[in-house]
Every structure is written in C-alpha cells, then in structure tokens.
Amino acid sequence: MATQAGVTTMETFHEDQIHDAVLDYYGRRLATCSSDRTINIFELPPSDADPSAPQKLIETLRGHTGPIWQLAWAHPKFGTILASASYDGKVIIWREEKGVWSKLMESTVHSGSVNALCWAPHSLGAVLAAASSDGRVSVMEFREDGSWDTRTFPAHAVGVNGVSWGPSLLPGSLVTTTHGASQEEVRRFATAGCDNYVKIWTYNPQNLEWFEEATLAGHSDWVRDVAWAPNTGLPKSYLASSSQDKTVLIWTQSAPGEPWEKKPLKTEKFPDVVWRVSWSLSGGVLAVSCGDDSVTLWKENLRGEWECARVARPRCLVSAVSALMAVTSHTKSQGKVISACP
C-alpha cells in the first residue's frame, strides 16, 4: 500500500472496474468486487504497522456470472459471512469456516439485476435485504433449523437502486429508557428508487407483512443510494439520499409518526452524479461519493447546517463509498486501486 496526502492506495488485482469495497466489523479484512465477476478478500496490516506494509490477498470468490455491484459483511456474532449482489440477479451468501470459503446460500428470486443489499442490525438476527431492478425487495432471514425464509414485495415499479436498514431502537430510546425497562425493537428500512422516491418500509409482526410507512419526494431523477444513520441516542432519525440529479438530501424525523423533513446537504448541486452515501459508525460524519472523482466528508454544526470537513480526490473516477472507503478505478487494466480516507 502507498500513502500520500492522507489517501492510502492499494492494488486489488481485479481485471475490470471496481464497484464496492467493504471493511469487516473489526477493520482487519477488506472485500472488493468488480465487473470481472470476482470478489477479492484481503487481510490488512495492523493499524500500528508501517504505512507501506502490504495487504495480503487471502481469497478470491467466484460464483456470479455478471458484474458484482455490492458487498456486505454480516455481524461477527453470526460467523465470518459475506453477502454479494450481482447483475446476474443472484444474491450469494458466503461463509468462511476454518479458513475455507464456501456458499452458504444462493438466492435467485429476482428477475433483474440485484443492485444493493444490507444486513439488519444484529439484534434482529441474521436478516438481509436486497434491492433489484425488477422493482422488488427481498428479505432473507436465517432460521434456527438452518433454513432461509425469503419474502419479496414490490417497492419501486421502475427499479430499486439502494436499501439501508434503520436502527432497531426508535430515536431517543437510548436516552429515555427508565427503571431498566426494555425497549421494543422495530424492523424498518429505506429504499432508493428509479421513480425518484425514497420509501420507508416497516414490518408488521401481527400479519407478518411489510408496509410502506412513508414516501419521500424531493429528487428530480433516479435516487442512486440511501443511508440510514446509526442511532446515537439523539431524539431524531437521519437519512441521507443521493441522486442522478447531482444532489444529496438529508431527511430527518423528530419522532415516530411525524413527517420527514428534507434539507439539501449544500445549496448548490454537486458537479456530477452522486453515486453513494455512507455514515460513519457514530453517525456523525457523512461520506459522499461523486462522479467528479471526489469523496467529501460532511458534519452537521450546532446551527444544524452541514459543512464539508474534508475533500479526497483520487486520481480517477470514484464509483462507490462504503464504510468511508472510496473505490476508484482506472481505465487502464493495471490500475485497479482502492483509496481510503483514514
């Protein structure tokens, strides 16, 4: 790995454009996926190691027949598990046991490209949501008997580009709990659609169905990504959405049942399409990946305004941000790199 001006670059050994890069829970492993239909898994050097210490490619996973768009690590309480979404319409869940990787499950319920996936908060169990160009969302849940229960429902008629789970606890519950009372957990996620909408979906345990809680209108073109901020105990929900219209919107909800309010991340548009948005683990920093070769980091000040805290400009097209990792891809075959903003 090479570090320059706070940006760390590493070779990924992919033979085509890179679409996603995700760190595991401990930040010790990095998984990358590409149009070359492979997933590469790297072991990273310790944080206190020499910055020039190389990463180690420990596995290459093959199983998809089309470009792989997105990856997601499960919480380590379920083992070493990685999910992948592909243009071939499949979701594959991979598991490592004793150093050997294998397919744990392969889902083929979608009739179009699977564009995004996201694991639910680990307190809800091993539950994975996937979004597809066929307009549907699938929710896969691992059962105690070793089987997977899969439910699908229509979400956006034109296609679904992104999905993000909300915290399992309602806003403010971390600071309003009294007398040791336990808080009821909720299942809900947001989706980003080609119909220009963001939608909020909530699970009804009585009839075992997902229902549309809210439709958020504000973008004038495809919504490319949506990210729900982690629950930090503040009495408000935060969502970020990015769009083909070159804008990022911040959505807030003061309490369950209240309307969602929107606010542009900045007054002027971004220079190009905004592909991905990703919150830091604390929810205090938002990373924005734009088609103008830049990744910007944003923080909310005490006046409720969003300020750009940092700009990282890799040498080539930025195609994704995941866990504050910037994915970049050169047009030359030897130039596949990952640029991380530490």
VODO-477863 format. One line per field, with one value per residue (C-alpha): residue number from 1; residue in three letters; x, y, z. Coordinates in Angstrom, 1 decimal. Example, Ala and Ser with C-alpha at 12.3 -4.5 7.8 and 13.67 -1.06 7.14 Angstrom:
2
n <- 1, 2 .
res <- Ala, Ser .
X <- 12.3, 13.7 .
Y <- -4.5, -1.1 .
Z <- 7.8, 7.1 .
This chain:
342
n <- 1, 2, 3, 4, 5, 6, 7, 8, 9, 10, 11, 12, 13, 14, 15, 16, 17, 18, 19, 20, 21, 22, 23, 24, 25, 26, 27, 28, 29, 30, 31, 32, 33, 34, 35, 36, 37, 38, 39, 40, 41, 42, 43, 44, 45, 46, 47, 48, 49, 50, 51, 52, 53, 54, 55, 56, 57, 58, 59, 60, 61, 62, 63, 64, 65, 66, 67, 68, 69, 70, 71, 72, 73, 74, 75, 76, 77, 78, 79, 80, 81, 82, 83, 84, 85, 86, 87, 88, 89, 90, 91, 92, 93, 94, 95, 96, 97, 98, 99, 100, 101, 102, 103, 104, 105, 106, 107, 108, 109, 110, 111, 112, 113, 114, 115, 116, 117, 118, 119, 120, 121, 122, 123, 124, 125, 126, 127, 128, 129, 130, 131, 132, 133, 134, 135, 136, 137, 138, 139, 140, 141, 142, 143, 144, 145, 146, 147, 148, 149, 150, 151, 152, 153, 154, 155, 156, 157, 158, 159, 160, 161, 162, 163, 164, 165, 166, 167, 168, 169, 170, 171, 172, 173, 174, 175, 176, 177, 178, 179, 180, 181, 182, 183, 184, 185, 186, 187, 188, 189, 190, 191, 192, 193, 194, 195, 196, 197, 198, 199, 200, 201, 202, 203, 204, 205, 206, 207, 208, 209, 210, 211, 212, 213, 214, 215, 216, 217, 218, 219, 220, 221, 222, 223, 224, 225, 226, 227, 228, 229, 230, 231, 232, 233, 234, 235, 236, 237, 238, 239, 240, 241, 242, 243, 244, 245, 246, 247, 248, 249, 250, 251, 252, 253, 254, 255, 256, 257, 258, 259, 260, 261, 262, 263, 264, 265, 266, 267, 268, 269, 270, 271, 272, 273, 274, 275, 276, 277, 278, 279, 280, 281, 282, 283, 284, 285, 286, 287, 288, 289, 290, 291, 292, 293, 294, 295, 296, 297, 298, 299, 300, 301, 302, 303, 304, 305, 306, 307, 308, 309, 310, 311, 312, 313, 314, 315, 316, 317, 318, 319, 320, 321, 322, 323, 324, 325, 326, 327, 328, 329, 330, 331, 332, 333, 334, 335, 336, 337, 338, 339, 340, 341, 342 .
res <- Met, Ala, Thr, Gln, Ala, Gly, Val, Thr, Thr, Met, Glu, Thr, Phe, His, Glu, Asp, Gln, Ile, His, Asp, Ala, Val, Leu, Asp, Tyr, Tyr, Gly, Arg, Arg, Leu, Ala, Thr, Cys, Ser, Ser, Asp, Arg, Thr, Ile, Asn, Ile, Phe, Glu, Leu, Pro, Pro, Ser, Asp, Ala, Asp, Pro, Ser, Ala, Pro, Gln, Lys, Leu, Ile, Glu, Thr, Leu, Arg, Gly, His, Thr, Gly, Pro, Ile, Trp, Gln, Leu, Ala, Trp, Ala, His, Pro, Lys, Phe, Gly, Thr, Ile, Leu, Ala, Ser, Ala, Ser, Tyr, Asp, Gly, Lys, Val, Ile, Ile, Trp, Arg, Glu, Glu, Lys, Gly, Val, Trp, Ser, Lys, Leu, Met, Glu, Ser, Thr, Val, His, Ser, Gly, Ser, Val, Asn, Ala, Leu, Cys, Trp, Ala, Pro, His, Ser, Leu, Gly, Ala, Val, Leu, Ala, Ala, Ala, Ser, Ser, Asp, Gly, Arg, Val, Ser, Val, Met, Glu, Phe, Arg, Glu, Asp, Gly, Ser, Trp, Asp, Thr, Arg, Thr, Phe, Pro, Ala, His, Ala, Val, Gly, Val, Asn, Gly, Val, Ser, Trp, Gly, Pro, Ser, Leu, Leu, Pro, Gly, Ser, Leu, Val, Thr, Thr, Thr, His, Gly, Ala, Ser, Gln, Glu, Glu, Val, Arg, Arg, Phe, Ala, Thr, Ala, Gly, Cys, Asp, Asn, Tyr, Val, Lys, Ile, Trp, Thr, Tyr, Asn, Pro, Gln, Asn, Leu, Glu, Trp, Phe, Glu, Glu, Ala, Thr, Leu, Ala, Gly, His, Ser, Asp, Trp, Val, Arg, Asp, Val, Ala, Trp, Ala, Pro, Asn, Thr, Gly, Leu, Pro, Lys, Ser, Tyr, Leu, Ala, Ser, Ser, Ser, Gln, Asp, Lys, Thr, Val, Leu, Ile, Trp, Thr, Gln, Ser, Ala, Pro, Gly, Glu, Pro, Trp, Glu, Lys, Lys, Pro, Leu, Lys, Thr, Glu, Lys, Phe, Pro, Asp, Val, Val, Trp, Arg, Val, Ser, Trp, Ser, Leu, Ser, Gly, Gly, Val, Leu, Ala, Val, Ser, Cys, Gly, Asp, Asp, Ser, Val, Thr, Leu, Trp, Lys, Glu, Asn, Leu, Arg, Gly, Glu, Trp, Glu, Cys, Ala, Arg, Val, Ala, Arg, Pro, Arg, Cys, Leu, Val, Ser, Ala, Val, Ser, Ala, Leu, Met, Ala, Val, Thr, Ser, His, Thr, Lys, Ser, Gln, Gly, Lys, Val, Ile, Ser, Ala, Cys, Pro .
X <- 0.0, 1.1, 0.0, 0.1, -1.8, -3.9, -5.0, -3.9, -3.8, -3.6, -3.7, -6.8, -5.8, -9.2, -9.2, -12.1, -13.9, -14.3, -17.8, -17.6, -15.1, -16.2, -14.3, -15.4, -16.5, -13.0, -11.5, -9.0, -10.3, -11.3, -13.6, -13.7, -15.9, -15.7, -17.2, -14.7, -17.3, -14.9, -14.7, -11.2, -10.7, -7.6, -6.1, -4.9, -1.9, -2.5, -3.2, 0.1, 2.1, 4.3, 2.1, 3.9, 3.2, 1.4, -2.1, -2.4, -4.9, -6.3, -9.2, -10.9, -14.5, -16.2, -19.8, -21.5, -21.9, -22.2, -20.7, -20.9, -22.3, -22.2, -21.0, -22.0, -20.3, -22.6, -22.1, -19.3, -21.8, -23.0, -19.6, -17.5, -20.2, -20.2, -23.1, -22.8, -25.3, -24.9, -26.2, -26.9, -29.9, -28.4, -27.6, -24.9, -24.1, -20.5, -19.2, -15.6, -15.0, -11.5, -10.0, -12.2, -14.8, -18.0, -21.5, -23.9, -26.9, -27.8, -31.0, -32.4, -35.8, -35.2, -35.7, -33.4, -30.1, -29.7, -28.2, -27.8, -28.0, -27.8, -27.8, -30.2, -28.9, -27.5, -30.0, -32.8, -31.0, -29.3, -31.6, -30.6, -32.5, -31.7, -32.9, -33.4, -34.0, -37.2, -38.8, -38.9, -37.1, -36.4, -35.8, -33.9, -33.8, -31.8, -33.9, -32.7, -33.2, -30.6, -33.1, -33.6, -37.0, -37.3, -40.1, -40.4, -42.6, -42.9, -41.1, -40.5, -42.1, -39.2, -36.5, -34.7, -31.1, -30.4, -31.5, -30.5, -31.8, -32.7, -31.6, -33.6, -34.4, -36.6, -35.0, -34.2, -34.8, -31.2, -31.7, -35.4, -35.2, -36.2, -36.4, -34.5, -37.4, -36.5, -37.2, -39.2, -37.2, -38.5, -37.8, -37.6, -35.5, -35.3, -35.2, -34.0, -35.9, -35.7, -39.0, -37.1, -38.5, -37.1, -39.5, -39.6, -40.8, -41.8, -42.5, -45.9, -45.4, -49.1, -49.8, -46.1, -46.1, -44.0, -45.9, -45.0, -44.7, -43.7, -42.8, -40.2, -40.3, -37.5, -35.2, -35.9, -34.0, -33.1, -32.2, -28.9, -28.4, -29.9, -28.2, -29.8, -27.7, -26.9, -28.8, -26.6, -29.3, -30.4, -34.1, -34.2, -33.8, -31.4, -31.4, -29.2, -30.1, -28.0, -29.3, -28.7, -29.9, -26.5, -27.9, -27.8, -30.8, -30.7, -34.1, -34.9, -37.9, -38.3, -40.5, -42.2, -45.3, -44.1, -43.4, -40.0, -38.3, -35.8, -32.8, -30.2, -26.7, -25.5, -27.3, -25.6, -25.6, -22.6, -20.5, -21.7, -23.9, -23.8, -23.4, -23.1, -23.5, -22.3, -22.4, -19.6, -20.2, -21.2, -23.4, -21.6, -19.9, -21.4, -19.2, -20.4, -19.0, -19.4, -18.7, -16.2, -13.5, -14.1, -15.1, -16.3, -16.9, -19.6, -20.5, -23.5, -22.7, -24.5, -26.7, -28.0, -26.0, -23.8, -20.2, -17.6, -14.9, -12.7, -12.2, -10.4, -9.7, -8.3, -6.7, -9.7, -13.5, -15.0, -17.7, -18.6, -18.2, -18.6, -17.7, -15.8, -13.8, -13.5, -13.5, -11.6, -11.0, -8.6, -9.4, -6.0, -6.0, -3.2, -4.7, -7.2, -6.8, -8.7, -8.2, -9.1, -9.7, -8.5 .
Y <- 0.0, 3.6, 6.6, 10.2, 13.2, 11.1, 8.8, 5.1, 3.3, -0.5, -2.9, -5.1, -7.4, -7.0, -7.0, -4.6, -1.7, -2.0, -1.4, -1.8, -2.2, -3.0, -3.5, -6.2, -5.4, -5.2, -3.4, -6.2, -7.6, -5.8, -7.3, -5.9, -6.7, -6.0, -6.3, -9.1, -11.2, -11.9, -11.0, -10.5, -10.7, -9.1, -9.2, -5.8, -5.0, -3.8, -0.1, 0.4, -1.3, 0.6, 2.5, 0.9, -2.6, -4.6, -6.1, -9.9, -11.4, -14.4, -15.5, -14.9, -15.9, -16.9, -17.8, -14.9, -14.7, -11.0, -7.8, -7.7, -4.4, -4.6, -6.5, -6.6, -8.3, -9.8, -9.1, -11.4, -12.9, -15.0, -16.0, -14.8, -14.2, -12.0, -11.3, -10.3, -8.7, -9.1, -8.1, -11.8, -11.5, -13.5, -12.9, -15.2, -15.5, -16.8, -18.2, -18.9, -21.9, -22.9, -20.8, -22.3, -20.2, -21.7, -20.8, -20.7, -19.7, -18.6, -16.7, -16.5, -14.9, -11.7, -11.5, -8.5, -7.1, -7.1, -3.7, -3.4, -5.3, -4.6, -6.6, -5.7, -4.7, -7.8, -7.7, -8.6, -11.7, -12.7, -10.8, -9.5, -7.1, -6.9, -4.4, -5.2, -3.7, -5.8, -3.3, -5.7, -6.0, -9.4, -10.0, -13.2, -14.4, -17.3, -19.7, -21.8, -25.0, -23.9, -22.8, -19.4, -17.7, -15.3, -12.8, -10.4, -7.4, -4.7, -1.5, 0.8, -0.1, 1.1, -0.4, -0.3, 1.0, 1.1, -0.2, 0.7, -0.7, 1.7, 1.2, -1.4, 1.1, 4.1, 7.6, 8.8, 5.4, 5.2, 8.4, 7.9, 4.4, 4.5, 2.0, -0.5, -1.0, -2.8, -1.1, -2.7, -3.3, -2.4, -3.7, -1.0, 0.1, 2.7, 2.1, 4.3, 4.0, 4.8, 6.6, 9.4, 8.4, 7.3, 4.9, 3.8, 0.2, -1.2, -4.8, -5.6, -8.6, -9.2, -10.0, -10.8, -8.2, -5.2, -2.0, 1.4, 3.8, 6.9, 8.0, 10.8, 13.1, 15.6, 14.3, 15.0, 12.0, 8.4, 8.0, 6.2, 5.4, 5.8, 5.5, 5.5, 7.0, 4.8, 5.5, 7.5, 8.2, 11.6, 12.1, 12.3, 9.9, 10.8, 9.6, 10.6, 10.1, 10.7, 11.1, 11.3, 14.9, 15.8, 16.4, 14.9, 15.3, 14.9, 13.7, 14.0, 12.7, 14.1, 11.3, 8.1, 9.1, 12.6, 13.8, 13.6, 16.9, 17.4, 19.6, 19.8, 18.9, 22.0, 24.8, 24.3, 21.0, 18.6, 18.7, 15.3, 12.3, 11.4, 7.7, 6.7, 8.0, 6.3, 7.3, 6.8, 4.3, 7.0, 8.7, 12.0, 12.1, 11.5, 10.4, 11.4, 9.8, 11.9, 11.2, 14.1, 12.0, 13.2, 11.9, 14.6, 14.2, 16.3, 17.2, 19.0, 22.1, 23.4, 25.5, 22.5, 23.3, 20.8, 21.7, 19.9, 18.7, 17.1, 16.5, 13.5, 13.5, 10.2, 10.1, 8.6, 8.0, 7.5, 4.8, 4.0, 4.7, 2.1, 2.5, 5.7, 3.7, 5.4, 3.0, 4.1, 2.5, 3.4, 2.7, 1.0, -2.7, -2.4, 0.5, -1.1, 0.6, 1.4, 4.8, 5.0, 8.2, 7.4 .
Z <- 0.0, -0.7, 1.3, 0.1, 1.5, 3.7, 0.9, 1.0, -2.3, -2.8, -5.7, -5.8, -8.7, -10.3, -14.1, -14.6, -12.8, -9.0, -7.7, -4.0, -1.1, 2.5, 5.7, 8.1, 11.7, 13.1, 10.1, 9.6, 6.3, 3.1, 0.5, -3.1, -6.0, -9.7, -13.2, -13.6, -11.6, -8.7, -5.1, -3.6, 0.2, 1.7, 5.2, 6.1, 8.3, 11.9, 12.4, 14.1, 11.3, 8.8, 6.3, 3.5, 4.8, 2.1, 2.3, 1.7, -0.8, 1.1, -1.2, -4.5, -4.6, -7.9, -8.4, -10.1, -13.9, -14.1, -12.6, -8.8, -7.6, -3.8, -0.8, 2.9, 5.9, 8.5, 12.2, 13.6, 16.1, 13.1, 12.0, 9.0, 6.5, 3.4, 1.0, -2.6, -5.1, -8.9, -12.3, -12.8, -10.5, -7.7, -4.0, -2.7, 0.9, 1.6, 4.8, 6.0, 8.3, 9.4, 6.6, 3.8, 2.0, 0.6, -0.5, 2.4, 0.4, -3.2, -3.8, -7.3, -6.5, -8.5, -12.3, -12.7, -11.5, -7.8, -7.2, -3.4, -0.2, 3.5, 6.8, 9.5, 13.0, 14.5, 17.4, 14.9, 13.8, 10.6, 8.2, 4.8, 2.5, -1.2, -3.8, -7.5, -10.9, -11.1, -8.7, -5.7, -2.4, -0.9, 2.8, 3.7, 7.3, 8.7, 10.8, 13.8, 11.8, 9.3, 6.5, 5.0, 4.9, 1.9, 1.4, -1.5, -2.2, -4.8, -3.7, -6.7, -10.1, -12.2, -10.2, -6.8, -6.5, -2.8, 0.6, 4.1, 7.5, 10.2, 13.8, 15.7, 18.5, 18.0, 18.1, 21.6, 23.2, 24.4, 26.5, 27.5, 29.0, 32.7, 35.5, 33.4, 31.1, 27.8, 24.5, 21.8, 18.7, 15.2, 11.8, 9.1, 6.2, 3.5, -0.3, -3.2, -6.4, -10.1, -9.6, -7.9, -4.4, -1.1, 0.7, 4.3, 5.0, 8.4, 9.4, 11.0, 13.3, 13.6, 9.9, 9.1, 6.2, 5.2, 4.7, 3.2, 6.1, 4.1, 0.6, 0.5, -2.6, -3.2, -6.0, -9.7, -11.0, -10.0, -6.4, -6.5, -2.8, 0.6, 4.0, 7.4, 10.2, 13.2, 16.4, 18.7, 21.3, 19.8, 19.5, 15.8, 12.8, 10.0, 6.4, 3.5, -0.2, -3.3, -6.8, -10.5, -10.2, -8.6, -5.1, -1.6, 0.7, 4.4, 5.8, 9.5, 11.6, 15.1, 16.4, 15.0, 13.0, 12.5, 8.9, 7.4, 6.7, 4.0, 3.6, 0.9, 2.0, 0.3, -1.6, -5.0, -6.8, -6.9, -10.1, -11.2, -10.3, -6.7, -6.5, -2.9, 0.6, 3.8, 7.5, 10.0, 12.8, 15.2, 12.6, 13.0, 9.6, 6.1, 3.2, -0.3, -3.5, -6.6, -10.3, -10.5, -8.9, -5.3, -1.9, 0.5, 4.3, 5.9, 9.5, 11.0, 13.1, 16.1, 13.9, 12.0, 8.9, 7.1, 6.5, 4.3, 6.6, 4.1, 0.3, -1.1, -4.8, -6.1, -9.5, -11.3, -11.2, -7.8, -8.1, -4.5, -0.9, 1.8, 5.4, 4.5, 1.8, -1.6, -4.5, -7.6, -11.0, -13.8, -17.4, -17.8, -16.9, -14.4, -12.5, -10.1, -6.8, -3.6, -2.0, 1.7, 3.7, 7.2 .
